[in-house]
Amino acid sequence: MRVDAPATDQKWHVIYVVTRHEKKVFEELVKREIQAYLPMRKELHNWSDRKKWVEVPLFPSYVFVKTSANQYESIYNVKSFLKFVAFNGRPCVVPEWQIDGVRNILKSYPSDIEVLDGSYRGMWAEITSGPLTGLRGEIVDLVNGKAFTIRIEGVDKIIGVRVPVGGVRIVGPTAQLVCS
């Protein structure tokens, strides 16, 4: 889910919200005309009497907002908002290319997504072929092959997508957390 609004000095930030309230917070942000992005994926849930595909947030308890400092107050007043994800007291900024990368991964590999907890320190690489050409992130070994991952700033989560080994080029050490 996403809503676009005109941007001037707006930057992407991560907000932490009450668990299982991500959609409600997203909808409230939309009502307030604040640009927001809630990446969603489908997950098979098993109940005793049935199985059902359910749309769930890719990053539970997190919503991305593109905003400037003068809109913070409006976000603070959203019910179920807990805090901006911050480093040294300043909200972390998520680069636009990482938001675009999440969108492209969800569009290109909707059934191959694996979200891992933690901040894996692997090699910095770039995809060189396929629909995600140019996307940069970290390489991590997974069972039965390689996976290309993007570490989302401030969320401490990783999105994993299996990419053929020949379709990745090492470009250097892992980038560090970017906060402003």
Summary of the structure (lengths in Angstrom):
residues: 180
radius of gyration: 16.9
end to end distance: 25.7
largest distance: 50.8
contacts: 526
relative contact order: 0.18
helix: 19%
strand: 44%
